[in-house]
Amino acid sequence: MSLRRPFVIVVSVVGLAALGGLAWYANRGASLPPQPGSAAVAVAGNGAQGGGAAVGGAPVLVETHVVTTQAWSDDVTAVGSLVSNESVMLRPEVAGRIAAIRFRDGEAVKRGAVLVELDAAVQRAELQQARANLTLAESNFRRTEDLFGRKFVSQSGLDTARAQLEVARAGVALAQARLERMQIRAPFAGVVGIRNVSPGDFVQDGDELVNLEDIATLKVDFRLPELYGARVRPGQALEVTSDVWPAERFAARVEAIDPLIDAQGRAVHLRASLPNPDARLRPGGFARVRLILAERAAVVVVPETALVPAPGNVQFVYRVVGDRAQRVEVKTGVRRDAMVEIVDGLAAGAQVVVAGQLKLRDGAAVRVAGPGGVALAAD
């Protein structure tokens, strides 16, 4: 029994040493690059990390897009409010009883149209009295002037008669003005709202009667961050959309820029003019505004699907050159409608991969799927 124990120990040590050697050799073989002619297994990886098909492996099926140029506009978006071109709440200047209402609610009226009449019996009587006084003053002045020519009246008497005539004329003008104040007219052409009074109501000066809105042209009030202050100017074009008409875009132009920057929000207040001949838009509504800052004729663009992100806020695309994929780092600009502006890195006419990038790495062989070819599965 004592003779067999050393033998067992020796066999165990030799076995452990053999297992350790095999493990070391296997790890060393896995870390060495594959030898020419040996089989290599391509493992699909993330294109951003450089993984993908082996350069010398089977071609990767990809879809491509030809880089084009488009006319683009530099723009900025904001939200705003629709405002009437002119808006006023009609109020009487004097107290009185409403004698007549000359409009229907929501009706379009012309400038100068009589909308509300107050009882003006007293004012008409005052005007008639003033005209009678004027007639008497004119007769007295003519007689005094005749007598002055025949030296029967002094210069002082003639001046007194002339002054009385002027006072009578002023009395007529005053009575006429008081009478006209009993009629409330439209100060501009527009659409009246819903009235708050009825015939027979007694109103005080300043009471609200009805609102009048000029909506043939609307104003669009909106704000932009102050950093755009140097890039906005009167006359710039903008597009307006409304939830009421979501499929339509209305053209407008910047009309005025407030010189004072809002100290609370650090924003610039702008006002645009929007033609509204069909009255489809209403003041007080919500509007989305797209202000066009500049127009550019030829902007290099690619689909968003062509971009592959990489660590360090880097983006690149795979350009197909011959039958190989070439990794190209690009600088991007504005994004719009699933297209991205390429500021640097690509030129028009280049062929870039838009599907299948996740199986690629720089220099990998590719096979472009043509019309009617095999459809690519989602990466």
VMD Tcl script that draws the C-alpha trace (Angstrom):
set ca {
  {0.00 0.00 0.00}
  {2.82 2.37 0.86}
  {4.58 1.57 -2.45}
  {1.55 2.44 -4.62}
  {0.97 5.93 -3.06}
  {4.07 7.60 -4.66}
  {3.10 6.11 -8.01}
  {-0.42 7.60 -7.84}
  {0.98 11.02 -6.91}
  {3.41 10.99 -9.84}
  {0.66 10.00 -12.30}
  {-1.59 12.78 -10.99}
  {1.14 15.43 -11.36}
  {1.90 14.34 -14.90}
  {-1.81 14.45 -15.83}
  {-2.27 17.96 -14.45}
  {0.82 19.16 -16.31}
  {-0.53 17.70 -19.56}
  {-3.91 19.41 -19.11}
  {-2.21 22.75 -18.41}
  {-0.14 22.45 -21.57}
  {-3.17 21.70 -23.68}
  {-5.05 24.74 -22.25}
  {-2.08 27.06 -22.92}
  {-1.74 25.83 -26.49}
  {-5.47 26.27 -27.17}
  {-5.45 29.86 -25.88}
  {-2.33 30.70 -27.87}
  {-3.88 29.34 -31.04}
  {-7.07 31.39 -30.59}
  {-5.08 34.63 -30.16}
  {-2.97 34.16 -33.30}
  {-4.29 35.58 -36.65}
  {-5.54 32.95 -39.11}
  {-2.90 31.62 -41.44}
  {-3.22 31.98 -45.21}
  {-5.46 29.31 -46.60}
  {-7.07 28.51 -43.28}
  {-10.85 28.81 -42.75}
  {-11.98 32.03 -41.04}
  {-15.34 32.55 -39.45}
  {-16.78 36.01 -40.03}
  {-18.71 37.30 -37.05}
  {-21.21 40.05 -37.67}
  {-20.66 43.01 -35.40}
  {-21.52 46.63 -34.98}
  {-20.21 48.76 -37.86}
  {-19.42 51.58 -35.45}
  {-16.98 49.32 -33.57}
  {-15.25 48.16 -36.74}
  {-16.68 44.63 -36.66}
  {-18.20 43.01 -39.70}
  {-17.49 40.65 -42.51}
  {-13.88 39.77 -43.26}
  {-12.33 41.72 -46.08}
  {-11.69 38.58 -48.02}
  {-15.02 36.90 -47.14}
  {-18.20 36.52 -49.11}
  {-19.71 39.79 -50.47}
  {-22.28 41.45 -48.24}
  {-25.63 42.21 -49.84}
  {-26.41 45.93 -49.43}
  {-28.78 48.60 -50.74}
  {-27.35 51.90 -51.94}
  {-28.38 55.46 -52.74}
  {-26.78 57.95 -55.09}
  {-25.85 61.20 -53.34}
  {-27.76 64.15 -54.83}
  {-28.02 67.91 -54.36}
  {-31.19 69.81 -53.54}
  {-32.28 73.39 -53.06}
  {-32.68 73.88 -49.31}
  {-33.68 76.75 -47.06}
  {-32.14 77.60 -43.73}
  {-35.09 78.07 -41.45}
  {-36.23 78.27 -37.85}
  {-39.58 77.25 -36.40}
  {-41.66 78.88 -33.71}
  {-45.21 79.06 -32.41}
  {-47.32 82.19 -32.60}
  {-50.79 83.67 -32.48}
  {-53.06 85.02 -35.20}
  {-54.16 88.62 -34.67}
  {-56.66 90.77 -36.59}
  {-55.15 93.34 -38.88}
  {-57.39 95.88 -37.12}
  {-59.53 95.21 -34.07}
  {-61.75 97.51 -32.02}
  {-64.49 97.29 -29.42}
  {-67.13 99.86 -30.33}
  {-68.26 102.06 -27.41}
  {-70.50 105.14 -27.27}
  {-68.92 108.48 -26.43}
  {-72.09 109.73 -24.70}
  {-74.83 108.16 -22.65}
  {-78.14 107.48 -24.33}
  {-80.83 105.02 -25.27}
  {-80.31 102.75 -28.27}
  {-82.81 103.64 -30.99}
  {-81.71 101.18 -33.69}
  {-79.10 98.53 -34.52}
  {-78.16 98.56 -38.19}
  {-76.23 95.29 -38.51}
  {-76.58 91.55 -38.04}
  {-74.18 89.59 -35.86}
  {-71.19 88.31 -37.83}
  {-71.92 90.48 -40.84}
  {-69.30 92.13 -43.04}
  {-69.63 95.92 -43.03}
  {-68.00 98.75 -44.96}
  {-66.03 101.62 -43.53}
  {-68.33 104.44 -42.37}
  {-71.46 102.28 -42.15}
  {-73.83 103.21 -39.29}
  {-73.92 100.31 -36.85}
  {-75.76 101.67 -33.81}
  {-78.00 104.72 -33.45}
  {-78.79 106.37 -30.11}
  {-81.91 108.45 -29.51}
  {-80.91 111.87 -30.88}
  {-84.12 113.91 -30.58}
  {-82.49 116.46 -28.27}
  {-79.40 116.77 -30.45}
  {-81.47 117.31 -33.60}
  {-83.43 120.09 -31.84}
  {-80.18 121.72 -30.76}
  {-78.91 121.59 -34.33}
  {-82.11 123.20 -35.61}
  {-81.78 125.96 -33.02}
  {-78.16 126.55 -33.94}
  {-79.05 126.86 -37.63}
  {-81.75 129.41 -36.81}
  {-79.24 131.45 -34.82}
  {-76.87 131.27 -37.75}
  {-79.52 132.57 -40.14}
  {-80.21 135.53 -37.82}
  {-76.52 136.27 -37.38}
  {-75.98 136.26 -41.16}
  {-78.87 138.75 -41.65}
  {-77.55 141.03 -38.90}
  {-74.06 140.97 -40.40}
  {-75.32 141.86 -43.88}
  {-77.35 144.83 -42.50}
  {-74.46 146.02 -40.36}
  {-72.09 145.77 -43.30}
  {-74.49 147.84 -45.44}
  {-74.83 150.48 -42.75}
  {-71.08 150.59 -42.26}
  {-70.65 151.32 -45.97}
  {-72.98 154.32 -45.62}
  {-71.15 155.53 -42.49}
  {-74.10 154.86 -40.15}
  {-72.25 152.17 -38.12}
  {-68.79 152.31 -36.65}
  {-66.01 149.79 -37.22}
  {-66.67 148.41 -33.75}
  {-70.29 147.65 -34.64}
  {-69.20 145.82 -37.79}
  {-66.66 143.75 -35.84}
  {-69.30 142.80 -33.30}
  {-71.68 141.62 -36.02}
  {-68.88 139.58 -37.64}
  {-68.02 137.95 -34.31}
  {-71.67 137.04 -33.68}
  {-71.76 135.42 -37.10}
  {-68.70 133.31 -36.33}
  {-70.19 132.28 -32.98}
  {-73.39 131.18 -34.73}
  {-71.40 129.14 -37.25}
  {-69.46 127.46 -34.44}
  {-72.76 126.70 -32.70}
  {-74.01 124.89 -35.80}
  {-70.77 122.88 -36.03}
  {-71.00 121.98 -32.33}
  {-74.62 120.87 -32.60}
  {-73.78 118.85 -35.74}
  {-70.91 117.11 -33.93}
  {-73.13 116.23 -30.97}
  {-75.71 114.78 -33.32}
  {-73.12 112.69 -35.16}
  {-71.89 111.25 -31.87}
  {-75.30 109.64 -31.49}
  {-74.44 107.42 -34.46}
  {-71.70 104.80 -34.05}
  {-70.03 104.05 -37.37}
  {-67.54 101.43 -38.51}
  {-64.04 102.98 -38.43}
  {-62.82 100.47 -41.02}
  {-64.17 97.67 -43.17}
  {-64.45 94.39 -41.34}
  {-66.70 91.82 -39.70}
  {-68.78 92.65 -36.64}
  {-68.95 90.22 -33.77}
  {-71.82 89.32 -31.47}
  {-73.49 92.36 -29.92}
  {-73.99 92.78 -26.20}
  {-76.98 95.16 -26.36}
  {-80.49 95.42 -27.83}
  {-82.69 98.28 -29.04}
  {-84.07 100.19 -26.08}
  {-81.07 99.56 -23.81}
  {-79.70 102.61 -22.02}
  {-75.92 102.68 -22.28}
  {-73.34 104.82 -20.59}
  {-70.37 106.33 -22.36}
  {-67.69 103.62 -22.64}
  {-70.01 100.62 -22.45}
  {-69.09 97.75 -24.80}
  {-71.46 97.36 -27.74}
  {-69.84 95.06 -30.31}
  {-66.38 94.22 -31.62}
  {-65.26 94.86 -35.19}
  {-62.45 92.82 -36.77}
  {-60.56 93.30 -40.03}
  {-59.64 89.72 -40.99}
  {-58.98 90.18 -44.71}
  {-55.36 90.35 -43.60}
  {-54.08 88.78 -40.39}
  {-51.03 89.47 -38.30}
  {-48.90 86.66 -36.93}
  {-47.11 87.46 -33.67}
  {-44.28 85.12 -32.66}
  {-40.95 85.13 -30.82}
  {-37.48 83.82 -31.64}
  {-34.39 83.38 -29.45}
  {-32.18 86.46 -29.46}
  {-29.36 84.62 -31.28}
  {-31.47 84.91 -34.46}
  {-31.80 88.67 -34.05}
  {-29.04 89.42 -36.55}
  {-30.52 87.11 -39.19}
  {-34.11 88.39 -39.30}
  {-35.29 91.43 -41.22}
  {-38.57 92.84 -42.56}
  {-39.70 91.26 -45.80}
  {-38.45 87.72 -45.09}
  {-40.78 84.93 -46.17}
  {-42.32 82.48 -43.77}
  {-44.78 79.61 -43.80}
  {-47.71 79.39 -41.41}
  {-49.65 76.23 -40.57}
  {-52.75 75.88 -38.42}
  {-54.40 72.95 -36.70}
  {-57.63 73.99 -38.43}
  {-56.05 73.38 -41.87}
  {-53.21 70.93 -41.10}
  {-52.52 70.01 -44.73}
  {-52.10 73.61 -45.95}
  {-49.26 76.10 -45.73}
  {-50.03 79.81 -45.78}
  {-47.46 82.29 -47.09}
  {-46.65 85.35 -45.00}
  {-43.92 87.99 -44.70}
  {-42.20 89.62 -41.75}
  {-43.69 93.07 -41.29}
  {-42.01 94.43 -38.16}
  {-39.36 93.53 -35.57}
  {-39.61 94.87 -32.06}
  {-36.34 96.68 -31.24}
  {-36.68 95.66 -27.57}
  {-35.57 92.15 -26.61}
  {-37.74 90.53 -23.95}
  {-35.62 90.50 -20.80}
  {-37.55 87.58 -19.32}
  {-37.27 85.08 -22.15}
  {-34.37 86.70 -24.09}
  {-36.49 86.60 -27.21}
  {-37.17 88.87 -30.18}
  {-40.80 89.73 -30.91}
  {-41.71 89.64 -34.61}
  {-44.92 90.40 -36.48}
  {-45.78 89.03 -39.92}
  {-48.55 89.89 -42.36}
  {-50.71 87.04 -43.68}
  {-53.26 87.52 -46.51}
  {-56.59 85.93 -45.57}
  {-59.02 86.74 -48.42}
  {-61.23 83.69 -47.86}
  {-61.39 84.27 -44.07}
  {-60.43 80.65 -43.45}
  {-58.15 81.60 -40.58}
  {-59.52 83.37 -37.53}
  {-57.78 85.80 -35.17}
  {-56.88 84.41 -31.79}
  {-55.94 81.03 -33.24}
  {-52.72 79.07 -32.71}
  {-50.16 79.07 -35.52}
  {-46.91 77.25 -36.26}
  {-44.36 79.41 -38.03}
  {-41.41 78.44 -40.23}
  {-39.21 81.44 -40.95}
  {-36.88 81.12 -43.95}
  {-33.53 82.73 -43.08}
  {-31.62 81.97 -46.30}
  {-31.94 80.03 -49.56}
  {-29.22 77.62 -50.79}
  {-29.26 76.27 -54.32}
  {-27.17 73.05 -54.15}
  {-26.98 71.17 -50.86}
  {-25.48 67.66 -50.73}
  {-27.96 65.35 -48.98}
  {-28.22 61.65 -48.11}
  {-30.94 59.59 -46.43}
  {-30.75 59.39 -42.65}
  {-30.41 55.61 -42.93}
  {-26.97 56.02 -44.55}
  {-25.44 57.46 -41.37}
  {-23.63 55.19 -38.90}
  {-22.77 56.69 -35.49}
  {-19.43 56.06 -33.84}
  {-18.00 56.88 -30.41}
  {-16.88 60.47 -29.88}
  {-19.87 62.06 -31.61}
  {-18.52 60.93 -34.99}
  {-20.67 59.87 -37.93}
  {-19.65 58.08 -41.08}
  {-21.10 56.39 -44.15}
  {-20.01 53.49 -46.31}
  {-19.30 54.54 -49.88}
  {-19.27 51.84 -52.55}
  {-16.17 52.02 -54.73}
  {-16.12 49.24 -57.30}
  {-17.16 46.17 -55.34}
  {-15.76 47.35 -51.99}
  {-17.16 49.38 -49.10}
  {-15.11 52.40 -48.10}
  {-15.74 53.98 -44.71}
  {-15.96 57.79 -44.97}
  {-16.32 60.13 -42.01}
  {-18.79 62.97 -42.70}
  {-19.92 66.20 -41.11}
  {-23.66 66.74 -41.10}
  {-25.85 69.83 -41.06}
  {-29.60 70.30 -41.20}
  {-32.01 67.34 -41.11}
  {-35.34 67.52 -42.91}
  {-37.88 64.99 -44.19}
  {-35.64 61.96 -43.48}
  {-32.74 63.58 -45.40}
  {-29.51 64.94 -43.92}
  {-27.26 67.69 -45.22}
  {-23.63 66.61 -45.71}
  {-21.34 69.56 -44.99}
  {-18.06 67.70 -45.62}
  {-16.94 64.24 -46.68}
  {-19.09 63.44 -49.73}
  {-19.79 64.86 -53.16}
  {-22.78 64.51 -55.42}
  {-22.80 61.29 -57.45}
  {-21.22 59.07 -54.79}
  {-22.94 55.76 -54.04}
  {-23.55 55.19 -50.31}
  {-24.95 52.19 -48.45}
  {-28.38 52.74 -46.89}
  {-29.10 49.17 -45.74}
  {-26.73 46.43 -44.63}
  {-24.10 48.66 -42.97}
  {-24.10 46.68 -39.74}
  {-22.46 43.75 -41.54}
  {-19.71 45.89 -43.11}
  {-16.28 47.14 -42.26}
  {-13.83 49.25 -44.23}
  {-12.74 47.41 -47.39}
  {-15.35 44.65 -47.20}
  {-16.65 43.17 -50.43}
  {-20.25 44.14 -51.26}
  {-22.95 43.12 -53.68}
  {-25.51 45.79 -54.47}
  {-29.15 44.70 -54.51}
  {-30.61 45.99 -57.78}
  {-34.23 46.43 -58.87}
  {-36.05 43.13 -58.46}
  {-33.15 41.71 -56.47}
  {-33.19 40.04 -53.12}
  {-34.83 42.22 -50.45}
  {-32.66 42.91 -47.41}
  {-33.85 41.91 -44.00}
  {-33.87 44.55 -41.29}
  {-30.50 44.90 -39.61}
}
mol new
graphics top color blue
foreach p $ca { graphics top sphere $p radius 0.5 }
foreach p [lrange $ca 0 end-1] q [lrange $ca 1 end] { graphics top cylinder $p $q radius 0.2 }
display resetview
